[in-house]
Amino acid sequence: MASKHQLSLELPDTNNIKVLRIFDTSIYADGIGKDCGILSITSPGFNLPVNIEILPGFNSTLTACTLGLQKTGCSEAVQPLPDGIYVIRYSVSPNTSVFVEYNHLRVTQTVNRYYNLLCELEMAACEPDADVKEKLAELRLIKSFIDAAKAKVEYCHDPEAGMELLLYAKKRLDKITNNLCADSCSTC
């Protein structure tokens, strides 16, 4: 029985809006070359990937500059990466037949907004009042929509449904943000 590589990547969620982490979790077969590693990443809103030459066993932190989304000012300040679907393909020689491909739904900016809204709630280690309970219930529902969006894209292989759910979660975040701002009587 001929052995072959079992290519695999991990894309851990991060709270850093400026980086995308990818690391190689492949199992490489003995006696078979693993040359010419290429990581191809198509960012949200783009049709063509950025190709990055990579060595097996990599652990990479990518930015807007390395993904070609930012062309200037890379040494001063890196721009945040957009939320959305990143198509990530990893291949080794022969690259046309030895590859793995993932749709990764990045939700970092959206989840950070969710956590910031939790921080704004007046909570203590006791039963919250009715108003806070209502806001917590809405935030839990929003988080469920975010989680469902990731599941639709990454596990159910339904990117359109996933993006629809993410956009809906963002709309609900906008609504609750506006309500919290109105309730606090301060400028938001």
MOCORDA-V946060 format. One record per residue. N is the residue number from 1. SS is DSSP state (@ for helix, = for strand, . for the rest). PHI is phi in radians with two decimals (999 if undefined). PSI is psi in whole degrees, -180 to 180 (none if undefined). Layout:
((N | SS | PHI | PSI) (N | SS | PHI | PSI))
This chain:
((1 | . | 999 | 126) (2 | . | -1.32 | 135) (3 | . | -1.58 | 158) (4 | . | -2.55 | 163) (5 | . | -1.20 | 145) (6 | = | -1.99 | 89) (7 | . | -1.29 | 140) (8 | . | -2.74 | 143) (9 | = | -2.22 | 153) (10 | = | -2.05 | 138) (11 | . | -2.24 | 82) (12 | . | -1.21 | 144) (13 | . | -1.20 | 144) (14 | . | -2.35 | 155) (15 | . | -1.61 | -2) (16 | . | -1.48 | 113) (17 | . | -1.25 | -8) (18 | . | -1.79 | -1) (19 | . | -2.35 | 154) (20 | = | -2.19 | 119) (21 | = | -1.70 | 136) (22 | = | -2.44 | 131) (23 | = | -2.39 | 153) (24 | = | -1.45 | 123) (25 | . | -2.09 | 26) (26 | . | -1.21 | 155) (27 | = | -1.94 | 114) (28 | . | -1.67 | 133) (29 | . | -1.30 | 142) (30 | . | -1.21 | 144) (31 | . | 1.40 | 1) (32 | . | -2.04 | 133) (33 | . | -1.07 | 149) (34 | . | -2.29 | 45) (35 | . | -1.47 | 169) (36 | . | 1.03 | 43) (37 | . | -1.11 | 129) (38 | = | -2.28 | 130) (39 | = | -1.85 | 116) (40 | = | -1.92 | 124) (41 | = | -2.22 | 122) (42 | = | -1.81 | 116) (43 | . | -1.40 | 160) (44 | . | -0.97 | 133) (45 | . | 1.51 | -1) (46 | . | -1.97 | 155) (47 | . | -1.84 | -24) (48 | . | -1.94 | 142) (49 | . | -1.44 | 161) (50 | = | -1.68 | 130) (51 | = | -1.80 | 129) (52 | = | -2.14 | 122) (53 | = | -1.25 | 135) (54 | . | -2.52 | 152) (55 | . | -1.74 | 147) (56 | . | -0.96 | 145) (57 | . | 1.47 | 13) (58 | . | -1.15 | 156) (59 | = | -2.45 | 97) (60 | = | -1.96 | 142) (61 | = | -1.99 | 112) (62 | = | -1.82 | 148) (63 | . | -2.16 | 179) (64 | . | -1.05 | -31) (65 | . | -1.23 | -47) (66 | . | -1.22 | -24) (67 | . | -1.59 | 1) (68 | . | 1.33 | 13) (69 | . | -1.49 | -22) (70 | . | -2.20 | 126) (71 | . | -1.80 | -25) (72 | . | -2.25 | 161) (73 | . | 1.27 | 18) (74 | . | -1.15 | -29) (75 | . | -1.45 | -17) (76 | . | -1.63 | -55) (77 | . | -2.67 | 127) (78 | . | -1.58 | 136) (79 | . | -1.33 | 154) (80 | . | -1.13 | 149) (81 | . | -1.49 | 140) (82 | . | -1.27 | 150) (83 | . | -1.25 | 156) (84 | = | 2.44 | -172) (85 | = | -1.56 | 123) (86 | = | -1.86 | 125) (87 | = | -1.65 | 118) (88 | = | -2.11 | 124) (89 | = | -2.20 | 131) (90 | = | -2.09 | 132) (91 | = | -2.46 | 155) (92 | . | -2.25 | 169) (93 | . | -1.13 | 133) (94 | . | -1.35 | 121) (95 | . | -1.10 | -21) (96 | . | -1.37 | -18) (97 | . | -2.17 | -14) (98 | . | -1.99 | 93) (99 | = | -2.70 | 165) (100 | = | -2.39 | 145) (101 | = | -2.36 | 140) (102 | = | -2.27 | 147) (103 | = | -1.76 | 117) (104 | = | -1.96 | 121) (105 | = | -1.62 | 108) (106 | = | -1.45 | 127) (107 | . | -2.25 | 23) (108 | @ | -1.04 | -50) (109 | @ | -1.13 | -39) (110 | @ | -1.16 | -45) (111 | @ | -1.15 | -37) (112 | @ | -1.09 | -39) (113 | @ | -1.08 | -43) (114 | @ | -1.01 | -49) (115 | @ | -1.12 | -39) (116 | @ | -1.12 | -36) (117 | @ | -1.19 | -37) (118 | @ | -1.07 | -39) (119 | @ | -1.11 | -31) (120 | @ | -1.34 | -15) (121 | . | -1.28 | 140) (122 | . | -1.42 | 97) (123 | . | -2.23 | 150) (124 | . | -2.43 | 177) (125 | . | -1.43 | 57) (126 | . | -2.70 | 175) (127 | . | -1.07 | 124) (128 | . | -1.29 | 159) (129 | . | -1.27 | 173) (130 | @ | -1.06 | -38) (131 | @ | -1.13 | -45) (132 | @ | -1.18 | -40) (133 | @ | -1.03 | -41) (134 | @ | -1.13 | -43) (135 | @ | -1.17 | -38) (136 | @ | -1.10 | -42) (137 | @ | -1.09 | -42) (138 | @ | -1.14 | -42) (139 | @ | -1.14 | -39) (140 | @ | -1.09 | -41) (141 | @ | -1.11 | -43) (142 | @ | -1.07 | -45) (143 | @ | -1.07 | -37) (144 | @ | -1.12 | -38) (145 | @ | -1.14 | -39) (146 | @ | -1.11 | -47) (147 | @ | -1.09 | -41) (148 | @ | -1.14 | -37) (149 | @ | -1.07 | -46) (150 | @ | -1.06 | -43) (151 | @ | -1.09 | -44) (152 | @ | -1.06 | -42) (153 | @ | -1.32 | -49) (154 | @ | -1.55 | -27) (155 | . | -1.97 | -38) (156 | . | -1.58 | -9) (157 | . | 1.00 | 44) (158 | . | -2.23 | 78) (159 | @ | -1.09 | -35) (160 | @ | -1.11 | -46) (161 | @ | -1.12 | -39) (162 | @ | -1.09 | -45) (163 | @ | -1.16 | -36) (164 | @ | -1.08 | -44) (165 | @ | -1.16 | -40) (166 | @ | -1.13 | -43) (167 | @ | -1.11 | -38) (168 | @ | -1.14 | -42) (169 | @ | -1.06 | -41) (170 | @ | -1.11 | -40) (171 | @ | -1.08 | -42) (172 | @ | -1.18 | -36) (173 | @ | -1.10 | -41) (174 | @ | -1.04 | -44) (175 | @ | -1.12 | -47) (176 | @ | -1.20 | -32) (177 | @ | -1.09 | -46) (178 | @ | -1.09 | -39) (179 | @ | -1.16 | -43) (180 | @ | -1.14 | -37) (181 | @ | -1.15 | -41) (182 | @ | -1.16 | -38) (183 | @ | -1.22 | -30) (184 | @ | -1.49 | -11) (185 | . | 1.00 | 29) (186 | . | -2.18 | 170) (187 | . | -1.41 | 129) (188 | . | -1.92 | none))
